[in-house]
Amino acid sequence: MEYLVKFEKLKTLVLNSHPTLTMSYLALRFINDLDNTLRLTVKMMCPTTVQQATKKAGLQELVLEAIYRKHRLLPKTYLKSIQQIK
C-alpha cells in the first residue's frame, strides 16, 4: 500500500508537468518498480492502467501467499512485497 500511495502522489506531480503521458506508460512505470516476486507475472498479464496493474499485483500476491503457506516458505523478498502492496 505504501508503494501505491507514493506512486499516486508522484503520478499526479508528473502528469501536471507532462500531461501528454499515457495511462499505459504510467502503468508500465508502476509495474517496473514492483518487487521481483510480482513484476514479471503482472507484466505478463498486460495491464494498461495503474488500477489494472494494482489489481493484478494483488491477485499475484494472493497466489504467492497460498503457495508459500502450502510449502511453509516465507522468503524475505515476499515479505517486502506484502508490505508494499498492503
N, C-alpha and C positions, 0 to 999 in steps of 0.2 A: 504494500500500500504506500509506503514511504516513497518508493521509486516512482509510482504513478503520480503522486501528488507533486513531486519535484518536476516530473516531466510535463505535467499540465501547466505548471507555472511558467516553465521555460518555453513551452509551446506558445503560450499567449504572448510572451515578450517577442519571440521570433516572428510570429505572424504579424505583430504590429509593425515591425521594421521590414518584413519581407512578405507582404500579403499575397504574392503570387505562388507561394509554395503550395503544393498539392497535398491532399489528405493522404495519398498513398506514399508520398515522400516522408511525411511525418510518421506514418505507421512503420515504415522501414527503419527510421531512426530509433523509434521506440523498441522495435524488435532487436536491432543490432546491439542495443545496450542491455538486453536481458541477460540473466545468468546463463552460462553454458548449458545447464541442465534443462533449460526451457527454450532457448533461442532456436535451435535447429528444427525442432518439432513445430514450433509456432510459425517459423518461416515457411515450412513445408505446407502449411495449411493456407497460405497465400491471403492473409487478411489485407484489406485495402484501407482500413481506418484504424485509428488507435483504439477505438471502442471494440472493434472485432479482435484486434491483437490482444487486448486485455482479457477478453472472454476466452480466447484460445489458450492464453497462458494459464488462466485459472483452471481450465479443463485439464491441461497437461500436468499441472501441479497436482490435481486430484489423482490422475493416473499414476504419477510417480509415488505419491504418498501410499497408494494401495499396494504398489509393487514393493516399496520399501518395508511396509508393515508386514506383508506376507513373508518376506525374506529376513525380516528383522534387521534391516540396514537403514542407517540414517547418516549418509555422508555429510561432511561439513558444507560442501557446496549446495546440497539440497537444503540444509537448514538456512543458509543465506538466502536462497531463492524464496523460501517461505516468508521470510521477514520482508523481502522486497515487495511481494505481491499482496500480502495481507495487510 
